[in-house]
Amino acid sequence: MKLGIMQPYFFPYIGYWQLMNAVDKYVVYDDVNYIKGGWINRNRVLVNGQPHYINLPMIGASPNKIINEIKVNCDLLPKQKTLRLLEQSYKKAPFFHQTYELVERVLTQQEDNLAKFLMLSIQEVKEYLGIQTELIFSSSLPKDNSLKGQDKVLSICELLGATEYYNAIGGQELYSFEVFEEGNIALKFVKTEPIFYQQFGNEFQSNLSIIDVMMFNSKEEIKEMLGKYTLIEGTHND
């Protein structure tokens, strides 16, 4: 069984969905500390040809809290501001209407728990893209929460019976091939290949939110993108 584990992000870039699509089960890490300045509550979209941040307003966010302890600000005004920005920026995009409707459904939901809000958004995009992977909240697993980093990941792999663990390429330095090998788990990394598509004829801006990808590409084209990665095997540390 192939397993991936990632924090819940706010409309993350294509690589997030590639990892999810590559595995059988995907654990959404909702009981780890919130990271300020990361991708949990923000992402980038295209505004006037340039990357522009959009944010999910929160209440009481702190690196001293775990993700599922943080609240979303359910005030509709900032969310409507984001929706207006997306409408102004993308209304001429070929797949504007279906993408805008999806984002609107997500942003106007009244769920105020950050982890649950993000899970609902992830499920919306997952369904839209036709990804069949099973999603699991890490907080639902009977694991030892005193474990950290690699040890916690190995514990989750064992609990779920994983034979392969997939991670984003940026995590190569965090994991030991030898330790995973001892646990009879194959360690693999997903490296996104260069992905290009038309964005109003401007100079291409890469690694934007999946919102941008969905605005400019059909479901079929995105499904092709989901397979555009290189799978790198973990190697022995010298």
C-alpha positions as a Markdown table, in Angstrom:
| # | Residue | x | y | z |
|---|---|---|---|---|
| 1 | Met | 0.0 | 0.0 | 0.0 |
| 2 | Lys | 1.3 | 3.4 | -1.0 |
| 3 | Leu | 1.0 | 6.1 | 1.6 |
| 4 | Gly | 1.5 | 9.9 | 1.5 |
| 5 | Ile | 1.4 | 12.3 | 4.4 |
| 6 | Met | 1.1 | 16.1 | 4.2 |
| 7 | Gln | -0.3 | 19.1 | 6.1 |
| 8 | Pro | -3.6 | 20.5 | 4.9 |
| 9 | Tyr | -2.8 | 23.5 | 2.6 |
| 10 | Phe | -5.0 | 26.2 | 1.1 |
| 11 | Phe | -5.7 | 25.4 | -2.5 |
| 12 | Pro | -2.1 | 24.1 | -2.9 |
| 13 | Tyr | -0.1 | 23.9 | -6.1 |
| 14 | Ile | -0.2 | 21.0 | -8.6 |
| 15 | Gly | 2.6 | 19.0 | -6.8 |
| 16 | Tyr | 0.4 | 18.5 | -3.8 |
| 17 | Trp | -2.2 | 16.8 | -6.0 |
| 18 | Gln | 0.4 | 14.7 | -7.8 |
| 19 | Leu | 1.5 | 13.3 | -4.5 |
| 20 | Met | -2.1 | 12.6 | -3.4 |
| 21 | Asn | -2.9 | 11.0 | -6.8 |
| 22 | Ala | 0.2 | 8.8 | -6.7 |
| 23 | Val | -0.7 | 7.0 | -3.4 |
| 24 | Asp | -3.5 | 4.7 | -2.1 |
| 25 | Lys | -4.0 | 6.6 | 1.2 |
| 26 | Tyr | -3.2 | 10.2 | 2.0 |
| 27 | Val | -3.0 | 11.3 | 5.6 |
| 28 | Val | -3.8 | 14.9 | 6.2 |
| 29 | Tyr | -1.5 | 16.0 | 9.1 |
| 30 | Asp | -4.0 | 18.0 | 11.2 |
| 31 | Asp | -2.4 | 17.4 | 14.6 |
| 32 | Val | 1.0 | 19.0 | 14.0 |
| 33 | Asn | 2.0 | 22.6 | 14.8 |
| 34 | Tyr | 0.7 | 25.4 | 12.6 |
| 35 | Ile | 3.6 | 26.9 | 10.5 |
| 36 | Lys | 3.5 | 30.7 | 10.2 |
| 37 | Gly | 4.3 | 32.0 | 6.7 |
| 38 | Gly | 3.7 | 28.6 | 5.1 |
| 39 | Trp | 1.0 | 27.4 | 2.8 |
| 40 | Ile | -1.7 | 26.4 | 5.4 |
| 41 | Asn | -3.7 | 29.6 | 5.0 |
| 42 | Arg | -2.4 | 31.2 | 1.9 |
| 43 | Asn | -1.5 | 30.7 | -1.7 |
| 44 | Arg | -0.7 | 32.6 | -4.9 |
| 45 | Val | -2.9 | 33.3 | -7.9 |
| 46 | Leu | -2.4 | 35.4 | -11.1 |
| 47 | Val | -3.2 | 39.1 | -10.9 |
| 48 | Asn | -2.3 | 41.3 | -13.8 |
| 49 | Gly | 0.2 | 38.7 | -15.0 |
| 50 | Gln | 2.0 | 38.4 | -11.6 |
| 51 | Pro | 1.8 | 36.1 | -8.6 |
| 52 | His | -0.5 | 37.6 | -5.9 |
| 53 | Tyr | -1.2 | 36.1 | -2.4 |
| 54 | Ile | -4.7 | 35.2 | -1.3 |
| 55 | Asn | -5.2 | 34.4 | 2.4 |
| 56 | Leu | -7.7 | 32.5 | 4.5 |
| 57 | Pro | -8.5 | 34.7 | 7.5 |
| 58 | Met | -8.0 | 33.0 | 10.8 |
| 59 | Ile | -8.5 | 33.7 | 14.5 |
| 60 | Gly | -5.8 | 32.9 | 17.1 |
| 61 | Ala | -3.3 | 31.4 | 14.7 |
| 62 | Ser | 0.0 | 30.6 | 16.5 |
| 63 | Pro | 3.0 | 28.2 | 15.9 |
| 64 | Asn | 2.3 | 27.1 | 19.5 |
| 65 | Lys | -1.1 | 25.6 | 18.4 |
| 66 | Ile | -1.7 | 22.5 | 16.4 |
| 67 | Ile | -3.6 | 23.0 | 13.1 |
| 68 | Asn | -6.9 | 21.6 | 14.3 |
| 69 | Glu | -6.9 | 24.0 | 17.3 |
| 70 | Ile | -7.1 | 27.1 | 15.1 |
| 71 | Lys | -10.3 | 28.8 | 14.0 |
| 72 | Val | -11.2 | 30.2 | 10.6 |
| 73 | Asn | -12.7 | 33.7 | 10.6 |
| 74 | Cys | -16.2 | 33.1 | 9.2 |
| 75 | Asp | -16.8 | 36.8 | 8.4 |
| 76 | Leu | -17.8 | 36.8 | 4.7 |
| 77 | Leu | -16.4 | 40.2 | 3.9 |
| 78 | Pro | -12.7 | 39.2 | 3.5 |
| 79 | Lys | -13.8 | 36.0 | 1.6 |
| 80 | Gln | -16.0 | 38.0 | -0.7 |
| 81 | Lys | -13.0 | 40.3 | -1.3 |
| 82 | Thr | -11.0 | 37.3 | -2.4 |
| 83 | Leu | -13.8 | 36.1 | -4.7 |
| 84 | Arg | -14.1 | 39.6 | -6.3 |
| 85 | Leu | -10.3 | 39.5 | -6.9 |
| 86 | Leu | -10.6 | 36.1 | -8.6 |
| 87 | Glu | -13.5 | 37.2 | -10.7 |
| 88 | Gln | -11.7 | 40.3 | -11.9 |
| 89 | Ser | -8.5 | 38.4 | -12.6 |
| 90 | Tyr | -9.9 | 35.3 | -14.2 |
| 91 | Lys | -13.3 | 36.1 | -15.7 |
| 92 | Lys | -11.9 | 35.6 | -19.2 |
| 93 | Ala | -10.2 | 32.3 | -18.4 |
| 94 | Pro | -11.6 | 29.3 | -20.3 |
| 95 | Phe | -12.7 | 27.4 | -17.2 |
| 96 | Phe | -13.6 | 30.4 | -15.0 |
| 97 | His | -17.2 | 29.5 | -14.2 |
| 98 | Gln | -16.8 | 25.9 | -12.9 |
| 99 | Thr | -13.6 | 26.9 | -11.0 |
| 100 | Tyr | -15.1 | 30.0 | -9.5 |
| 101 | Glu | -18.2 | 28.1 | -8.3 |
| 102 | Leu | -15.9 | 25.5 | -6.6 |
| 103 | Val | -13.9 | 28.2 | -4.8 |
| 104 | Glu | -17.0 | 30.1 | -3.9 |
| 105 | Arg | -18.5 | 26.9 | -2.3 |
| 106 | Val | -15.3 | 26.4 | -0.3 |
| 107 | Leu | -14.9 | 30.0 | 0.9 |
| 108 | Thr | -18.5 | 30.6 | 1.9 |
| 109 | Gln | -18.8 | 27.4 | 4.0 |
| 110 | Gln | -19.4 | 28.1 | 7.7 |
| 111 | Glu | -17.0 | 25.5 | 9.1 |
| 112 | Asp | -14.8 | 27.4 | 11.6 |
| 113 | Asn | -12.2 | 24.7 | 12.4 |
| 114 | Leu | -9.2 | 25.3 | 10.3 |
| 115 | Ala | -8.3 | 21.6 | 9.7 |
| 116 | Lys | -11.9 | 20.7 | 8.8 |
| 117 | Phe | -12.3 | 23.7 | 6.6 |
| 118 | Leu | -9.1 | 22.8 | 4.7 |
| 119 | Met | -10.2 | 19.1 | 4.5 |
| 120 | Leu | -13.5 | 20.2 | 2.9 |
| 121 | Ser | -11.6 | 22.3 | 0.3 |
| 122 | Ile | -9.2 | 19.4 | -0.4 |
| 123 | Gln | -12.2 | 17.1 | -0.9 |
| 124 | Glu | -13.8 | 19.5 | -3.3 |
| 125 | Val | -10.7 | 19.7 | -5.5 |
| 126 | Lys | -10.0 | 16.0 | -5.2 |
| 127 | Glu | -13.6 | 15.2 | -6.4 |
| 128 | Tyr | -13.3 | 17.8 | -9.2 |
| 129 | Leu | -10.0 | 16.2 | -10.5 |
| 130 | Gly | -11.3 | 12.7 | -10.1 |
| 131 | Ile | -8.6 | 11.6 | -7.6 |
| 132 | Gln | -9.7 | 8.3 | -5.9 |
| 133 | Thr | -7.2 | 8.3 | -3.0 |
| 134 | Glu | -8.6 | 7.8 | 0.5 |
| 135 | Leu | -8.1 | 10.8 | 2.8 |
| 136 | Ile | -7.5 | 10.3 | 6.5 |
| 137 | Phe | -7.1 | 12.8 | 9.3 |
| 138 | Ser | -3.9 | 12.0 | 11.3 |
| 139 | Ser | -5.7 | 13.0 | 14.5 |
| 140 | Ser | -8.1 | 10.0 | 13.9 |
| 141 | Leu | -5.2 | 7.5 | 14.1 |
| 142 | Pro | -4.3 | 5.8 | 17.5 |
| 143 | Lys | -0.7 | 6.8 | 17.3 |
| 144 | Asp | 1.9 | 7.9 | 19.9 |
| 145 | Asn | 1.6 | 11.7 | 19.7 |
| 146 | Ser | 4.9 | 12.2 | 21.6 |
| 147 | Leu | 6.7 | 10.9 | 18.5 |
| 148 | Lys | 8.2 | 13.6 | 16.2 |
| 149 | Gly | 9.2 | 13.9 | 12.6 |
| 150 | Gln | 10.4 | 10.6 | 10.9 |
| 151 | Asp | 9.4 | 8.5 | 13.9 |
| 152 | Lys | 5.8 | 9.7 | 13.7 |
| 153 | Val | 5.7 | 9.1 | 10.0 |
| 154 | Leu | 7.0 | 5.5 | 10.5 |
| 155 | Ser | 4.4 | 5.0 | 13.2 |
| 156 | Ile | 1.6 | 6.0 | 10.8 |
| 157 | Cys | 3.1 | 3.8 | 8.1 |
| 158 | Glu | 3.0 | 0.9 | 10.5 |
| 159 | Leu | -0.6 | 1.6 | 11.7 |
| 160 | Leu | -1.9 | 1.7 | 8.1 |
| 161 | Gly | 0.1 | -1.1 | 6.8 |
| 162 | Ala | 2.1 | 0.9 | 4.2 |
| 163 | Thr | 4.7 | -0.9 | 2.1 |
| 164 | Glu | 5.7 | 2.3 | 0.3 |
| 165 | Tyr | 6.0 | 5.9 | 1.6 |
| 166 | Tyr | 5.8 | 8.8 | -0.9 |
| 167 | Asn | 6.9 | 12.3 | 0.0 |
| 168 | Ala | 7.5 | 15.5 | -1.8 |
| 169 | Ile | 11.0 | 16.0 | -3.2 |
| 170 | Gly | 11.7 | 18.8 | -0.7 |
| 171 | Gly | 11.6 | 16.2 | 2.2 |
| 172 | Gln | 14.7 | 14.2 | 1.0 |
| 173 | Glu | 16.8 | 15.5 | 3.9 |
| 174 | Leu | 14.2 | 14.6 | 6.5 |
| 175 | Tyr | 14.2 | 10.9 | 6.0 |
| 176 | Ser | 16.6 | 8.0 | 6.3 |
| 177 | Phe | 16.5 | 5.3 | 3.6 |
| 178 | Glu | 18.1 | 2.8 | 6.0 |
| 179 | Val | 15.4 | 3.4 | 8.7 |
| 180 | Phe | 12.6 | 2.9 | 6.3 |
| 181 | Glu | 14.3 | -0.2 | 4.8 |
| 182 | Glu | 14.5 | -1.7 | 8.3 |
| 183 | Gly | 10.8 | -1.3 | 8.6 |
| 184 | Asn | 10.3 | -2.9 | 5.2 |
| 185 | Ile | 8.9 | 0.3 | 3.7 |
| 186 | Ala | 10.2 | 1.6 | 0.3 |
| 187 | Leu | 11.0 | 5.4 | 0.6 |
| 188 | Lys | 10.1 | 7.4 | -2.6 |
| 189 | Phe | 10.0 | 11.0 | -3.5 |
| 190 | Val | 7.8 | 12.8 | -6.1 |
| 191 | Lys | 9.6 | 15.4 | -8.1 |
| 192 | Thr | 7.3 | 17.5 | -10.2 |
| 193 | Glu | 8.4 | 17.9 | -13.8 |
| 194 | Pro | 8.2 | 21.3 | -15.5 |
| 195 | Ile | 4.5 | 22.1 | -16.3 |
| 196 | Phe | 3.5 | 24.9 | -18.6 |
| 197 | Tyr | 0.1 | 26.1 | -19.8 |
| 198 | Gln | -1.3 | 29.3 | -21.4 |
| 199 | Gln | -2.1 | 32.1 | -19.0 |
| 200 | Phe | -3.7 | 35.0 | -21.1 |
| 201 | Gly | -0.5 | 35.1 | -23.2 |
| 202 | Asn | 1.6 | 36.5 | -20.4 |
| 203 | Glu | 5.0 | 35.2 | -19.3 |
| 204 | Phe | 4.2 | 31.9 | -17.6 |
| 205 | Gln | 4.1 | 32.0 | -13.8 |
| 206 | Ser | 4.8 | 28.6 | -12.3 |
| 207 | Asn | 3.7 | 26.8 | -9.1 |
| 208 | Leu | 0.7 | 28.9 | -8.5 |
| 209 | Ser | -2.4 | 27.6 | -6.6 |
| 210 | Ile | -4.4 | 24.8 | -8.2 |
| 211 | Ile | -7.0 | 27.6 | -8.7 |
| 212 | Asp | -4.9 | 28.9 | -11.5 |
| 213 | Val | -4.4 | 25.5 | -13.0 |
| 214 | Met | -8.1 | 24.8 | -13.0 |
| 215 | Met | -9.0 | 28.2 | -14.5 |
| 216 | Phe | -6.9 | 27.6 | -17.6 |
| 217 | Asn | -7.1 | 23.8 | -18.1 |
| 218 | Ser | -9.8 | 21.2 | -18.6 |
| 219 | Lys | -10.1 | 18.3 | -16.2 |
| 220 | Glu | -8.6 | 16.0 | -18.8 |
| 221 | Glu | -5.6 | 18.3 | -19.2 |
| 222 | Ile | -5.1 | 18.5 | -15.4 |
| 223 | Lys | -5.3 | 14.7 | -15.1 |
| 224 | Glu | -2.4 | 14.5 | -17.6 |
| 225 | Met | -0.5 | 17.0 | -15.4 |
| 226 | Leu | -1.0 | 14.8 | -12.4 |
| 227 | Gly | 1.2 | 12.2 | -14.0 |
| 228 | Lys | 4.0 | 14.6 | -14.9 |
| 229 | Tyr | 6.5 | 13.8 | -12.2 |
| 230 | Thr | 9.6 | 11.7 | -11.6 |
| 231 | Leu | 9.6 | 9.1 | -8.8 |
| 232 | Ile | 12.9 | 9.1 | -7.1 |
| 233 | Glu | 13.9 | 6.2 | -4.9 |
| 234 | Gly | 15.4 | 6.9 | -1.5 |
| 235 | Thr | 19.1 | 6.1 | -1.3 |
| 236 | His | 21.6 | 5.1 | 1.3 |
| 237 | Asn | 23.2 | 7.9 | 3.2 |
| 238 | Asp | 27.0 | 8.0 | 2.8 |
